[in-house]
């Protein structure tokens, strides 16, 4: 892997971690890799009943842009949230909203 590819991949990994933390996912493992000509984020995360695994297609340019662009990060959060629902506990984004409390009750 060339240096610029390594730098880009390191930035993408930092962006993944920032998005997951923004969502409120705390206990997780992930891989970010090229697969069949696309980038795939595989996430395993803990929830009260065990672990959830999911795979999400990602656009590396949008992902890296989210490091410095809050609006882009918010869009990624909105896209990834449905895939990670089980792992979002009371510390998750929006957990203080009444409808979020009802869903988790």
PDB file as gemmi writes it, atoms N, CA and C in Angstrom:
CRYST1    1.000    1.000    1.000  90.00  90.00  90.00 P 1                      
ATOM      1  N   UNK A   1       0.860  -1.174   0.000  1.00  0.00           N  
ATOM      2  CA  UNK A   1       0.000   0.000   0.000  1.00  0.00           C  
ATOM      3  C   UNK A   1       0.905   1.236   0.000  1.00  0.00           C  
ATOM      4  N   UNK A   2       0.681   2.145  -0.936  1.00  0.00           N  
ATOM      5  CA  UNK A   2       1.481   3.365  -1.045  1.00  0.00           C  
ATOM      6  C   UNK A   2       1.199   4.280   0.144  1.00  0.00           C  
ATOM      7  N   UNK A   3       2.137   5.212   0.392  1.00  0.00           N  
ATOM      8  CA  UNK A   3       2.001   6.114   1.536  1.00  0.00           C  
ATOM      9  C   UNK A   3       0.710   6.911   1.488  1.00  0.00           C  
ATOM     10  N   UNK A   4       0.348   7.471   0.325  1.00  0.00           N  
ATOM     11  CA  UNK A   4      -0.885   8.259   0.239  1.00  0.00           C  
ATOM     12  C   UNK A   4      -2.117   7.386   0.498  1.00  0.00           C  
ATOM     13  N   UNK A   5      -2.069   6.130   0.063  1.00  0.00           N  
ATOM     14  CA  UNK A   5      -3.174   5.208   0.347  1.00  0.00           C  
ATOM     15  C   UNK A   5      -3.261   4.924   1.833  1.00  0.00           C  
ATOM     16  N   UNK A   6      -2.101   4.740   2.478  1.00  0.00           N  
ATOM     17  CA  UNK A   6      -2.082   4.497   3.926  1.00  0.00           C  
ATOM     18  C   UNK A   6      -2.625   5.705   4.676  1.00  0.00           C  
ATOM     19  N   UNK A   7      -2.226   6.910   4.254  1.00  0.00           N  
ATOM     20  CA  UNK A   7      -2.721   8.129   4.895  1.00  0.00           C  
ATOM     21  C   UNK A   7      -4.228   8.254   4.721  1.00  0.00           C  
ATOM     22  N   UNK A   8      -4.711   7.987   3.518  1.00  0.00           N  
ATOM     23  CA  UNK A   8      -6.142   8.065   3.239  1.00  0.00           C  
ATOM     24  C   UNK A   8      -6.903   7.044   4.075  1.00  0.00           C  
ATOM     25  N   UNK A   9      -6.366   5.841   4.164  1.00  0.00           N  
ATOM     26  CA  UNK A   9      -7.015   4.794   4.954  1.00  0.00           C  
ATOM     27  C   UNK A   9      -7.001   5.170   6.438  1.00  0.00           C  
ATOM     28  N   UNK A  10      -5.923   5.752   6.918  1.00  0.00           N  
ATOM     29  CA  UNK A  10      -5.854   6.183   8.319  1.00  0.00           C  
ATOM     30  C   UNK A  10      -6.883   7.280   8.597  1.00  0.00           C  
ATOM     31  N   UNK A  11      -7.031   8.207   7.664  1.00  0.00           N  
ATOM     32  CA  UNK A  11      -8.047   9.252   7.830  1.00  0.00           C  
ATOM     33  C   UNK A  11      -9.453   8.648   7.823  1.00  0.00           C  
ATOM     34  N   UNK A  12      -9.679   7.690   6.940  1.00  0.00           N  
ATOM     35  CA  UNK A  12     -10.992   7.049   6.865  1.00  0.00           C  
ATOM     36  C   UNK A  12     -11.288   6.312   8.164  1.00  0.00           C  
ATOM     37  N   UNK A  13     -10.304   5.642   8.737  1.00  0.00           N  
ATOM     38  CA  UNK A  13     -10.502   4.942  10.014  1.00  0.00           C  
ATOM     39  C   UNK A  13     -10.810   5.937  11.133  1.00  0.00           C  
ATOM     40  N   UNK A  14     -10.112   7.055  11.149  1.00  0.00           N  
ATOM     41  CA  UNK A  14     -10.393   8.087  12.160  1.00  0.00           C  
ATOM     42  C   UNK A  14     -11.821   8.604  11.997  1.00  0.00           C  
ATOM     43  N   UNK A  15     -12.255   8.759  10.761  1.00  0.00           N  
ATOM     44  CA  UNK A  15     -13.617   9.237  10.497  1.00  0.00           C  
ATOM     45  C   UNK A  15     -14.654   8.215  10.947  1.00  0.00           C  
ATOM     46  N   UNK A  16     -14.398   6.925  10.707  1.00  0.00           N  
ATOM     47  CA  UNK A  16     -15.315   5.874  11.167  1.00  0.00           C  
ATOM     48  C   UNK A  16     -15.482   5.970  12.672  1.00  0.00           C  
ATOM     49  N   UNK A  17     -14.372   6.081  13.380  1.00  0.00           N  
ATOM     50  CA  UNK A  17     -14.429   6.145  14.837  1.00  0.00           C  
ATOM     51  C   UNK A  17     -15.200   7.371  15.307  1.00  0.00           C  
ATOM     52  N   UNK A  18     -15.009   8.486  14.636  1.00  0.00           N  
ATOM     53  CA  UNK A  18     -15.722   9.707  15.024  1.00  0.00           C  
ATOM     54  C   UNK A  18     -17.227   9.559  14.793  1.00  0.00           C  
ATOM     55  N   UNK A  19     -17.622   8.959  13.671  1.00  0.00           N  
ATOM     56  CA  UNK A  19     -19.058   8.762  13.399  1.00  0.00           C  
ATOM     57  C   UNK A  19     -19.660   7.795  14.420  1.00  0.00           C  
ATOM     58  N   UNK A  20     -18.975   6.683  14.699  1.00  0.00           N  
ATOM     59  CA  UNK A  20     -19.495   5.726  15.672  1.00  0.00           C  
ATOM     60  C   UNK A  20     -19.635   6.361  17.052  1.00  0.00           C  
ATOM     61  N   UNK A  21     -18.660   7.159  17.433  1.00  0.00           N  
ATOM     62  CA  UNK A  21     -18.734   7.847  18.721  1.00  0.00           C  
ATOM     63  C   UNK A  21     -19.846   8.890  18.720  1.00  0.00           C  
ATOM     64  N   UNK A  22     -20.039   9.574  17.611  1.00  0.00           N  
ATOM     65  CA  UNK A  22     -21.129  10.548  17.505  1.00  0.00           C  
ATOM     66  C   UNK A  22     -22.486   9.876  17.660  1.00  0.00           C  
ATOM     67  N   UNK A  23     -22.591   8.657  17.175  1.00  0.00           N  
ATOM     68  CA  UNK A  23     -23.839   7.902  17.299  1.00  0.00           C  
ATOM     69  C   UNK A  23     -24.059   7.390  18.719  1.00  0.00           C  
ATOM     70  N   UNK A  24     -22.989   7.305  19.489  1.00  0.00           N  
ATOM     71  CA  UNK A  24     -23.104   6.785  20.848  1.00  0.00           C  
ATOM     72  C   UNK A  24     -22.775   5.311  20.961  1.00  0.00           C  
ATOM     73  N   UNK A  25     -22.188   4.732  19.913  1.00  0.00           N  
ATOM     74  CA  UNK A  25     -21.767   3.332  19.960  1.00  0.00           C  
ATOM     75  C   UNK A  25     -20.479   3.293  20.788  1.00  0.00           C  
ATOM     76  N   UNK A  26     -20.470   2.482  21.835  1.00  0.00           N  
ATOM     77  CA  UNK A  26     -19.321   2.476  22.740  1.00  0.00           C  
ATOM     78  C   UNK A  26     -18.446   1.232  22.605  1.00  0.00           C  
ATOM     79  N   UNK A  27     -19.013   0.065  22.638  1.00  0.00           N  
ATOM     80  CA  UNK A  27     -18.235  -1.175  22.589  1.00  0.00           C  
ATOM     81  C   UNK A  27     -18.346  -1.765  21.192  1.00  0.00           C  
ATOM     82  N   UNK A  28     -17.283  -1.628  20.412  1.00  0.00           N  
ATOM     83  CA  UNK A  28     -17.355  -2.089  19.035  1.00  0.00           C  
ATOM     84  C   UNK A  28     -15.993  -2.508  18.508  1.00  0.00           C  
ATOM     85  N   UNK A  29     -16.027  -3.305  17.478  1.00  0.00           N  
ATOM     86  CA  UNK A  29     -14.874  -3.670  16.664  1.00  0.00           C  
ATOM     87  C   UNK A  29     -15.278  -3.390  15.227  1.00  0.00           C  
ATOM     88  N   UNK A  30     -14.327  -3.000  14.392  1.00  0.00           N  
ATOM     89  CA  UNK A  30     -14.694  -2.764  12.999  1.00  0.00           C  
ATOM     90  C   UNK A  30     -13.513  -3.013  12.082  1.00  0.00           C  
ATOM     91  N   UNK A  31     -13.836  -3.248  10.828  1.00  0.00           N  
ATOM     92  CA  UNK A  31     -12.846  -3.287   9.764  1.00  0.00           C  
ATOM     93  C   UNK A  31     -13.362  -2.399   8.635  1.00  0.00           C  
ATOM     94  N   UNK A  32     -12.443  -1.803   7.935  1.00  0.00           N  
ATOM     95  CA  UNK A  32     -12.759  -0.979   6.773  1.00  0.00           C  
ATOM     96  C   UNK A  32     -11.875  -1.482   5.652  1.00  0.00           C  
ATOM     97  N   UNK A  33     -12.499  -2.035   4.619  1.00  0.00           N  
ATOM     98  CA  UNK A  33     -11.685  -2.643   3.576  1.00  0.00           C  
ATOM     99  C   UNK A  33     -12.313  -2.501   2.197  1.00  0.00           C  
ATOM    100  N   UNK A  34     -11.450  -2.637   1.205  1.00  0.00           N  
ATOM    101  CA  UNK A  34     -11.911  -2.682  -0.182  1.00  0.00           C  
ATOM    102  C   UNK A  34     -12.426  -4.088  -0.431  1.00  0.00           C  
ATOM    103  N   UNK A  35     -13.600  -4.179  -1.032  1.00  0.00           N  
ATOM    104  CA  UNK A  35     -14.192  -5.487  -1.299  1.00  0.00           C  
ATOM    105  C   UNK A  35     -14.999  -5.385  -2.584  1.00  0.00           C  
ATOM    106  N   UNK A  36     -14.621  -6.157  -3.584  1.00  0.00           N  
ATOM    107  CA  UNK A  36     -15.312  -6.144  -4.876  1.00  0.00           C  
ATOM    108  C   UNK A  36     -15.438  -4.739  -5.460  1.00  0.00           C  
ATOM    109  N   UNK A  37     -14.368  -3.971  -5.390  1.00  0.00           N  
ATOM    110  CA  UNK A  37     -14.350  -2.639  -5.990  1.00  0.00           C  
ATOM    111  C   UNK A  37     -15.043  -1.555  -5.190  1.00  0.00           C  
ATOM    112  N   UNK A  38     -15.400  -1.822  -3.951  1.00  0.00           N  
ATOM    113  CA  UNK A  38     -16.041  -0.804  -3.119  1.00  0.00           C  
ATOM    114  C   UNK A  38     -15.448  -0.877  -1.714  1.00  0.00           C  
ATOM    115  N   UNK A  39     -15.740   0.109  -0.890  1.00  0.00           N  
ATOM    116  CA  UNK A  39     -15.319   0.091   0.499  1.00  0.00           C  
ATOM    117  C   UNK A  39     -16.476  -0.414   1.342  1.00  0.00           C  
ATOM    118  N   UNK A  40     -16.167  -1.308   2.260  1.00  0.00           N  
ATOM    119  CA  UNK A  40     -17.171  -1.868   3.151  1.00  0.00           C  
ATOM    120  C   UNK A  40     -16.695  -1.706   4.594  1.00  0.00           C  
ATOM    121  N   UNK A  41     -17.582  -1.182   5.407  1.00  0.00           N  
ATOM    122  CA  UNK A  41     -17.344  -1.065   6.840  1.00  0.00           C  
ATOM    123  C   UNK A  41     -18.088  -2.209   7.515  1.00  0.00           C  
ATOM    124  N   UNK A  42     -17.372  -3.073   8.196  1.00  0.00           N  
ATOM    125  CA  UNK A  42     -17.985  -4.154   8.972  1.00  0.00           C  
ATOM    126  C   UNK A  42     -17.852  -3.783  10.436  1.00  0.00           C  
ATOM    127  N   UNK A  43     -18.981  -3.755  11.136  1.00  0.00           N  
ATOM    128  CA  UNK A  43     -18.996  -3.353  12.539  1.00  0.00           C  
ATOM    129  C   UNK A  43     -19.621  -4.456  13.371  1.00  0.00           C  
ATOM    130  N   UNK A  44     -18.962  -4.782  14.462  1.00  0.00           N  
ATOM    131  CA  UNK A  44     -19.538  -5.644  15.493  1.00  0.00           C  
ATOM    132  C   UNK A  44     -19.637  -4.782  16.734  1.00  0.00           C  
ATOM    133  N   UNK A  45     -20.822  -4.744  17.332  1.00  0.00           N  
ATOM    134  CA  UNK A  45     -21.003  -3.903  18.508  1.00  0.00           C  
ATOM    135  C   UNK A  45     -21.822  -4.628  19.566  1.00  0.00           C  
ATOM    136  N   UNK A  46     -21.536  -4.286  20.814  1.00  0.00           N  
ATOM    137  CA  UNK A  46     -22.201  -4.915  21.950  1.00  0.00           C  
ATOM    138  C   UNK A  46     -23.538  -4.252  22.229  1.00  0.00           C  
ATOM    139  N   UNK A  47     -24.490  -5.061  22.652  1.00  0.00           N  
ATOM    140  CA  UNK A  47     -25.758  -4.563  23.158  1.00  0.00           C  
ATOM    141  C   UNK A  47     -26.150  -5.482  24.310  1.00  0.00           C  
ATOM    142  N   UNK A  48     -27.152  -5.135  25.106  1.00  0.00           N  
ATOM    143  CA  UNK A  48     -27.441  -5.923  26.310  1.00  0.00           C  
ATOM    144  C   UNK A  48     -27.609  -7.426  26.083  1.00  0.00           C  
ATOM    145  N   UNK A  49     -28.067  -7.847  24.916  1.00  0.00           N  
ATOM    146  CA  UNK A  49     -28.272  -9.270  24.661  1.00  0.00           C  
ATOM    147  C   UNK A  49     -27.119  -9.971  23.975  1.00  0.00           C  
ATOM    148  N   UNK A  50     -26.053  -9.282  23.652  1.00  0.00           N  
ATOM    149  CA  UNK A  50     -24.925  -9.916  22.970  1.00  0.00           C  
ATOM    150  C   UNK A  50     -24.212  -8.969  22.031  1.00  0.00           C  
ATOM    151  N   UNK A  51     -23.956  -9.447  20.821  1.00  0.00           N  
ATOM    152  CA  UNK A  51     -23.247  -8.669  19.803  1.00  0.00           C  
ATOM    153  C   UNK A  51     -24.052  -8.641  18.529  1.00  0.00           C  
ATOM    154  N   UNK A  52     -23.953  -7.525  17.815  1.00  0.00           N  
ATOM    155  CA  UNK A  52     -24.587  -7.376  16.506  1.00  0.00           C  
ATOM    156  C   UNK A  52     -23.482  -7.186  15.477  1.00  0.00           C  
ATOM    157  N   UNK A  53     -23.639  -7.776  14.312  1.00  0.00           N  
ATOM    158  CA  UNK A  53     -22.711  -7.576  13.199  1.00  0.00           C  
ATOM    159  C   UNK A  53     -23.475  -6.960  12.043  1.00  0.00           C  
ATOM    160  N   UNK A  54     -22.846  -6.014  11.380  1.00  0.00           N  
ATOM    161  CA  UNK A  54     -23.465  -5.393  10.209  1.00  0.00           C  
ATOM    162  C   UNK A  54     -22.380  -4.934   9.254  1.00  0.00           C  
ATOM    163  N   UNK A  55     -22.735  -4.820   7.991  1.00  0.00           N  
ATOM    164  CA  UNK A  55     -21.824  -4.307   6.966  1.00  0.00           C  
ATOM    165  C   UNK A  55     -22.506  -3.131   6.278  1.00  0.00           C  
ATOM    166  N   UNK A  56     -21.732  -2.067   6.072  1.00  0.00           N  
ATOM    167  CA  UNK A  56     -22.260  -0.836   5.478  1.00  0.00           C  
ATOM    168  C   UNK A  56     -21.337  -0.423   4.345  1.00  0.00           C  
ATOM    169  N   UNK A  57     -21.903  -0.189   3.161  1.00  0.00           N  
ATOM    170  CA  UNK A  57     -21.114   0.364   2.055  1.00  0.00           C  
ATOM    171  C   UNK A  57     -20.781   1.810   2.384  1.00  0.00           C  
ATOM    172  N   UNK A  58     -19.541   2.214   2.134  1.00  0.00           N  
ATOM    173  CA  UNK A  58     -19.147   3.592   2.429  1.00  0.00           C  
ATOM    174  C   UNK A  58     -18.443   4.216   1.232  1.00  0.00           C  
ATOM    175  N   UNK A  59     -18.632   5.501   1.094  1.00  0.00           N  
ATOM    176  CA  UNK A  59     -17.927   6.297   0.093  1.00  0.00           C  
ATOM    177  C   UNK A  59     -16.722   6.903   0.806  1.00  0.00           C  
ATOM    178  N   UNK A  60     -15.502   6.504   0.446  1.00  0.00           N  
ATOM    179  CA  UNK A  60     -14.325   6.979   1.178  1.00  0.00           C  
ATOM    180  C   UNK A  60     -14.157   8.497   1.152  1.00  0.00           C  
ATOM    181  N   UNK A  61     -14.551   9.146   0.075  1.00  0.00           N  
ATOM    182  CA  UNK A  61     -14.421  10.611   0.006  1.00  0.00           C  
ATOM    183  C   UNK A  61     -15.359  11.287   0.997  1.00  0.00           C  
ATOM    184  N   UNK A  62     -16.612  10.822   1.068  1.00  0.00           N  
ATOM    185  CA  UNK A  62     -17.565  11.385   2.032  1.00  0.00           C  
ATOM    186  C   UNK A  62     -17.104  11.107   3.454  1.00  0.00           C  
ATOM    187  N   UNK A  63     -16.572   9.907   3.665  1.00  0.00           N  
ATOM    188  CA  UNK A  63     -16.120   9.525   4.988  1.00  0.00           C  
ATOM    189  C   UNK A  63     -14.996  10.435   5.467  1.00  0.00           C  
ATOM    190  N   UNK A  64     -13.977  10.617   4.647  1.00  0.00           N  
ATOM    191  CA  UNK A  64     -12.854  11.483   5.020  1.00  0.00           C  
ATOM    192  C   UNK A  64     -13.321  12.931   5.171  1.00  0.00           C  
ATOM    193  N   UNK A  65     -14.226  13.370   4.314  1.00  0.00           N  
ATOM    194  CA  UNK A  65     -14.746  14.742   4.417  1.00  0.00           C  
ATOM    195  C   UNK A  65     -15.442  14.971   5.751  1.00  0.00           C  
ATOM    196  N   UNK A  66     -16.036  13.912   6.306  1.00  0.00           N  
ATOM    197  CA  UNK A  66     -16.774  14.054   7.565  1.00  0.00           C  
ATOM    198  C   UNK A  66     -15.871  14.415   8.746  1.00  0.00           C  
ATOM    199  N   UNK A  67     -14.565  14.251   8.589  1.00  0.00           N  
ATOM    200  CA  UNK A  67     -13.642  14.644   9.656  1.00  0.00           C  
ATOM    201  C   UNK A  67     -13.693  16.147   9.911  1.00  0.00           C  
ATOM    202  N   UNK A  68     -13.927  16.920   8.849  1.00  0.00           N  
ATOM    203  CA  UNK A  68     -13.886  18.378   8.953  1.00  0.00           C  
ATOM    204  C   UNK A  68     -15.205  19.045   8.582  1.00  0.00           C  
ATOM    205  N   UNK A  69     -16.197  18.241   8.227  1.00  0.00           N  
ATOM    206  CA  UNK A  69     -17.475  18.771   7.773  1.00  0.00           C  
ATOM    207  C   UNK A  69     -18.586  18.181   8.636  1.00  0.00           C  
ATOM    208  N   UNK A  70     -19.081  18.964   9.582  1.00  0.00           N  
ATOM    209  CA  UNK A  70     -20.102  18.486  10.511  1.00  0.00           C  
ATOM    210  C   UNK A  70     -21.365  18.025   9.784  1.00  0.00           C  
ATOM    211  N   UNK A  71     -21.777  18.746   8.768  1.00  0.00           N  
ATOM    212  CA  UNK A  71     -22.988  18.360   8.025  1.00  0.00           C  
ATOM    213  C   UNK A  71     -22.807  16.981   7.380  1.00  0.00           C  
ATOM    214  N   UNK A  72     -21.629  16.732   6.827  1.00  0.00           N  
ATOM    215  CA  UNK A  72     -21.353  15.421   6.221  1.00  0.00           C  
ATOM    216  C   UNK A  72     -21.369  14.328   7.291  1.00  0.00           C  
ATOM    217  N   UNK A  73     -20.784  14.613   8.460  1.00  0.00           N  
ATOM    218  CA  UNK A  73     -20.785  13.636   9.548  1.00  0.00           C  
ATOM    219  C   UNK A  73     -22.214  13.346  10.009  1.00  0.00           C  
ATOM    220  N   UNK A  74     -23.044  14.378  10.096  1.00  0.00           N  
ATOM    221  CA  UNK A  74     -24.443  14.179  10.489  1.00  0.00           C  
ATOM    222  C   UNK A  74     -25.190  13.321   9.469  1.00  0.00           C  
ATOM    223  N   UNK A  75     -24.901  13.519   8.181  1.00  0.00           N  
ATOM    224  CA  UNK A  75     -25.539  12.693   7.144  1.00  0.00           C  
ATOM    225  C   UNK A  75     -25.122  11.225   7.293  1.00  0.00           C  
ATOM    226  N   UNK A  76     -23.829  11.003   7.551  1.00  0.00           N  
ATOM    227  CA  UNK A  76     -23.364   9.630   7.743  1.00  0.00           C  
ATOM    228  C   UNK A  76     -24.009   9.011   8.987  1.00  0.00           C  
ATOM    229  N   UNK A  77     -24.113   9.787  10.049  1.00  0.00           N  
ATOM    230  CA  UNK A  77     -24.783   9.288  11.263  1.00  0.00           C  
ATOM    231  C   UNK A  77     -26.211   8.860  10.942  1.00  0.00           C  
ATOM    232  N   UNK A  78     -26.921   9.683  10.200  1.00  0.00           N  
ATOM    233  CA  UNK A  78     -28.311   9.368   9.847  1.00  0.00           C  
ATOM    234  C   UNK A  78     -28.388   8.109   8.981  1.00  0.00           C  
ATOM    235  N   UNK A  79     -27.411   7.910   8.094  1.00  0.00           N  
ATOM    236  CA  UNK A  79     -27.400   6.727   7.231  1.00  0.00           C  
ATOM    237  C   UNK A  79     -27.016   5.457   7.992  1.00  0.00           C  
ATOM    238  N   UNK A  80     -26.089   5.574   8.929  1.00  0.00           N  
ATOM    239  CA  UNK A  80     -25.593   4.395   9.636  1.00  0.00           C  
ATOM    240  C   UNK A  80     -26.483   3.988  10.806  1.00  0.00           C  
ATOM    241  N   UNK A  81     -27.193   4.943  11.380  1.00  0.00           N  
ATOM    242  CA  UNK A  81     -27.972   4.676  12.589  1.00  0.00           C  
ATOM    243  C   UNK A  81     -28.919   3.478  12.452  1.00  0.00           C  
ATOM    244  N   UNK A  82     -29.675   3.346  11.357  1.00  0.00           N  
ATOM    245  CA  UNK A  82     -30.573   2.185  11.251  1.00  0.00           C  
ATOM    246  C   UNK A  82     -29.843   0.841  11.288  1.00  0.00           C  
ATOM    247  N   UNK A  83     -28.602   0.808  10.816  1.00  0.00           N  
ATOM    248  CA  UNK A  83     -27.815  -0.425  10.794  1.00  0.00           C  
ATOM    249  C   UNK A  83     -27.303  -0.794  12.191  1.00  0.00           C  
ATOM    250  N   UNK A  84     -27.235   0.194  13.071  1.00  0.00           N  
ATOM    251  CA  UNK A  84     -26.611  -0.008  14.379  1.00  0.00           C  
ATOM    252  C   UNK A  84     -27.583   0.175  15.537  1.00  0.00           C  
ATOM    253  N   UNK A  85     -28.874   0.156  15.248  1.00  0.00           N  
ATOM    254  CA  UNK A  85     -29.913   0.437  16.258  1.00  0.00           C  
ATOM    255  C   UNK A  85     -29.716  -0.334  17.554  1.00  0.00           C  
ATOM    256  N   UNK A  86     -29.455  -1.636  17.464  1.00  0.00           N  
ATOM    257  CA  UNK A  86     -29.359  -2.454  18.675  1.00  0.00           C  
ATOM    258  C   UNK A  86     -28.225  -1.998  19.586  1.00  0.00           C  
ATOM    259  N   UNK A  87     -27.218  -1.363  19.025  1.00  0.00           N  
ATOM    260  CA  UNK A  87     -26.035  -0.972  19.802  1.00  0.00           C  
ATOM    261  C   UNK A  87     -26.143   0.431  20.392  1.00  0.00           C  
ATOM    262  N   UNK A  88     -27.235   1.109  20.113  1.00  0.00           N  
ATOM    263  CA  UNK A  88     -27.399   2.466  20.603  1.00  0.00           C  
ATOM    264  C   UNK A  88     -28.131   2.430  21.933  1.00  0.00           C  
ATOM    265  N   UNK A  89     -27.409   2.709  22.986  1.00  0.00           N  
ATOM    266  CA  UNK A  89     -27.985   2.662  24.322  1.00  0.00           C  
ATOM    267  C   UNK A  89     -28.439   4.030  24.776  1.00  0.00           C  
ATOM    268  N   UNK A  90     -28.602   4.211  26.081  1.00  0.00           N  
ATOM    269  CA  UNK A  90     -29.086   5.479  26.620  1.00  0.00           C  
ATOM    270  C   UNK A  90     -28.119   6.633  26.397  1.00  0.00           C  
ATOM    271  N   UNK A  91     -26.880   6.337  26.019  1.00  0.00           N  
ATOM    272  CA  UNK A  91     -25.886   7.373  25.760  1.00  0.00           C  
ATOM    273  C   UNK A  91     -25.904   7.826  24.296  1.00  0.00           C  
ATOM    274  N   UNK A  92     -26.777   7.264  23.478  1.00  0.00           N  
ATOM    275  CA  UNK A  92     -26.809   7.551  22.046  1.00  0.00           C  
ATOM    276  C   UNK A  92     -27.362   8.939  21.746  1.00  0.00           C  
ATOM    277  N   UNK A  93     -27.081   9.397  20.533  1.00  0.00           N  
ATOM    278  CA  UNK A  93     -27.631  10.671  20.061  1.00  0.00           C  
ATOM    279  C   UNK A  93     -29.135  10.657  20.207  1.00  0.00           C  
ATOM    280  N   UNK A  94     -29.691  11.721  20.753  1.00  0.00           N  
ATOM    281  CA  UNK A  94     -31.134  11.852  20.828  1.00  0.00           C  
ATOM    282  C   UNK A  94     -31.781  11.012  21.908  1.00  0.00           C  
ATOM    283  N   UNK A  95     -30.983  10.382  22.772  1.00  0.00           N  
ATOM    284  CA  UNK A  95     -31.558   9.517  23.801  1.00  0.00           C  
ATOM    285  C   UNK A  95     -32.379  10.306  24.814  1.00  0.00           C  
ATOM    286  N   UNK A  96     -32.189  11.619  24.852  1.00  0.00           N  
ATOM    287  CA  UNK A  96     -32.950  12.433  25.798  1.00  0.00           C  
ATOM    288  C   UNK A  96     -34.325  12.804  25.243  1.00  0.00           C  
ATOM    289  N   UNK A  97     -34.595  12.485  23.966  1.00  0.00           N  
ATOM    290  CA  UNK A  97     -35.915  12.753  23.398  1.00  0.00           C  
ATOM    291  C   UNK A  97     -36.917  11.769  23.979  1.00  0.00           C  
ATOM    292  N   UNK A  98     -38.134  12.209  24.290  1.00  0.00           N  
ATOM    293  CA  UNK A  98     -39.139  11.305  24.857  1.00  0.00           C  
ATOM    294  C   UNK A  98     -39.397  10.069  23.994  1.00  0.00           C  
ATOM    295  N   UNK A  99     -39.448  10.233  22.656  1.00  0.00           N  
ATOM    296  CA  UNK A  99     -39.726   9.057  21.810  1.00  0.00           C  
ATOM    297  C   UNK A  99     -38.591   8.059  21.873  1.00  0.00           C  
ATOM    298  N   UNK A 100     -37.351   8.529  22.057  1.00  0.00           N  
ATOM    299  CA  UNK A 100     -36.218   7.605  22.181  1.00  0.00           C  
ATOM    300  C   UNK A 100     -36.309   6.845  23.496  1.00  0.00           C  
ATOM    301  N   UNK A 101     -36.737   7.490  24.547  1.00  0.00           N  
ATOM    302  CA  UNK A 101     -36.864   6.825  25.830  1.00  0.00           C  
ATOM    303  C   UNK A 101     -37.962   5.777  25.775  1.00  0.00           C  
ATOM    304  N   UNK A 102     -39.026   6.062  25.088  1.00  0.00           N  
ATOM    305  CA  UNK A 102     -40.123   5.098  24.988  1.00  0.00           C  
ATOM    306  C   UNK A 102     -39.652   3.857  24.240  1.00  0.00           C  
ATOM    307  N   UNK A 103     -38.919   4.037  23.125  1.00  0.00           N  
ATOM    308  CA  UNK A 103     -38.452   2.905  22.353  1.00  0.00           C  
ATOM    309  C   UNK A 103     -37.526   2.013  23.162  1.00  0.00           C  
ATOM    310  N   UNK A 104     -36.750   2.578  24.048  1.00  0.00           N  
ATOM    311  CA  UNK A 104     -35.781   1.796  24.801  1.00  0.00           C  
ATOM    312  C   UNK A 104     -36.359   1.227  26.090  1.00  0.00           C  
ATOM    313  N   UNK A 105     -37.558   1.611  26.439  1.00  0.00           N  
ATOM    314  CA  UNK A 105     -38.156   1.158  27.704  1.00  0.00           C  
ATOM    315  C   UNK A 105     -38.572  -0.293  27.618  1.00  0.00           C  
TER     316      UNK A 105                                                      
END                                                                             
